[in-house]
Amino acid sequence: MSHRPHGQQRSRDVAGPPALQHPDRSLELTGGELKDLLDVALSHLAPFLDSLPDHPASNLANSAEIAASVVQPLPAAGQPAETVLAELFDRWVPPGLNAAGPGYLCYVPGGGLPHAAVADLISGIINRYIGVWYAAPALAQLEATVVRWFCDLVGYPEQSGGFLTSGGSLASWSAIVLARHVVLGDNFQRGVLYTSDQAHHCVVRAAVLAGFPRGNVREVESDDQFRVKIDRLERQIEQDCREGWRPLAIVANAGTTNTGAIDDLDALADMATRYDMWLHVDAAYGGFFLLTERGQNLMRGIQRADSLALDPHKSLFLPFGTGCLLARDCEHLKSLHAMRGDYLRATPGGPESVDFCDISPELTRPFRGLRVWLPLKMHGSEPFQRYLDEKLDLTQWVTAQLRALQTERGDRIEVMAEPQLTVAAFRLLRPNLSNEQLDVLNQNLLERINAGRRVFLSATVLDGRFVIRICVLSLRTHLDRMEECLAEIQRAMDELP
Ligand SMILES: *Cc1c(COP(=O)(O)O)cnc(C)c1O
């Protein structure tokens, strides 16, 4: 290791083990060593970013063997960064799905803004603690400001608040625990939650993790546009009341994962009011489309929700690891979470201060605010709005193009629903085939599309049918890749037996 002045031995005679006189400082990087380490990392990261469009969308060969090569005993002695990072980038990053690339059109993409990764680097190195305001007042305020921006975007009142989570699943869990606490207190076993048959599976899991028997969640049927049927929901609530259940909460969708469907939020808010229920909106996928005029029209009434889940790592293009829970009344969050141990007595606050440890389940946690704040501060909201509008337009475009595809033997494409956000869900139709045969054929089609490795699409089940989804939400996906996507679908259709 390099020679450092602060490691020099003092002249004073100190008794004790030599390690006290010559402490190991090898873990403490100097500024210069940090730069060297970052140079090594950047020598991989810069070409990685620049070559993203050329990477295959998927790399599924030899996955198990490559993954097995990671299994090594904990080394007692270290290796140079050059060696370790070369192995990481050359062998272990490539296998699987290229979630950062423009061909990633499966599940719900985002792409990953590199600015947020730089913010994470800064957060990690300054390592300030933002769980209590007084430990890093301006940085805690920075994170609170990000939450305030989100509240304003939704149209929430001044007393609203919330916190950043690791993702939408944990935001959903917090929302359901909050609803349980506010509406029913400790006696909640007869409480019932209502959502649609299109809800993300994390909603049912959140209810179970919040202590509800699974049977207390009603998954109400949706209509032909995959929005919850309001009359069905009301009938179910009435029936549960008659049977002695206590309707507790409605979990509405603002962008389902399957098709991007948005429930009638105003009607659901009316119903929640009528039955004295909590309204939670799962806007993990759809939420940031509020930056666009089309999104605002589709999500009318969203500000009436008691709580709301957002996923900046989807429609705000952040790298994985940031969700958000908002509550219309932040006092509810306080009443649920505020408790402290003797080792963390009351800490000084300021007029606008927020102690995140008093309104959220975590105590020590990463400084998530900076990874949201930095890209928004550097670019402003306008490019985000333009990107989201572009994704909406690309989805309309690809839907129209899909409807025009056909083959010589008469195969054609059925689009399952008019896209509301950025999912096009479709299946191949062939005359005289049963639904079971069509399921097999579409599975085959999906495999052939993905085998080209320019795009990666995923599937779901709608009305019992196997359906292929295109989800256009990566910041790096533009018209050129969507044209390629269509060409790949046409190729795969032509190849089908
Ligand atoms: C992705 C998603 C979730 C889950 O969020 P994670 O960030 O993956 O935990 C919940 N609801 C919807 C609608 C989603 O698209």
PDBQT file of the ligand as one rigid body, heavy atoms in Angstrom, charges set to zero:
ROOT
HETATM    1  C1  LIG A 501     -44.066  -3.132 -10.673  1.00  0.00    +0.000 C 
HETATM    2  C2  LIG A 501     -45.401  -2.998 -10.041  1.00  0.00    +0.000 A 
HETATM    3  C3  LIG A 501     -45.576  -3.211  -8.675  1.00  0.00    +0.000 A 
HETATM    4  C4  LIG A 501     -44.484  -3.719  -7.789  1.00  0.00    +0.000 C 
HETATM    5  O1  LIG A 501     -43.466  -2.800  -7.664  1.00  0.00    +0.000 OA
HETATM    6  P1  LIG A 501     -41.931  -3.248  -7.421  1.00  0.00    +0.000 P 
HETATM    7  O2  LIG A 501     -41.229  -1.954  -7.543  1.00  0.00    +0.000 OA
HETATM    8  O3  LIG A 501     -41.602  -4.227  -8.508  1.00  0.00    +0.000 OA
HETATM    9  O4  LIG A 501     -41.862  -3.840  -6.078  1.00  0.00    +0.000 OA
HETATM   10  C5  LIG A 501     -46.829  -2.985  -8.154  1.00  0.00    +0.000 A 
HETATM   11  N1  LIG A 501     -47.852  -2.595  -8.930  1.00  0.00    +0.000 NA
HETATM   12  C6  LIG A 501     -47.714  -2.392 -10.254  1.00  0.00    +0.000 A 
HETATM   13  C7  LIG A 501     -48.892  -1.967 -11.052  1.00  0.00    +0.000 C 
HETATM   14  C8  LIG A 501     -46.479  -2.589 -10.856  1.00  0.00    +0.000 A 
HETATM   15  O5  LIG A 501     -46.340  -2.416 -12.183  1.00  0.00    +0.000 OA
ENDROOT
TORSDOF 0
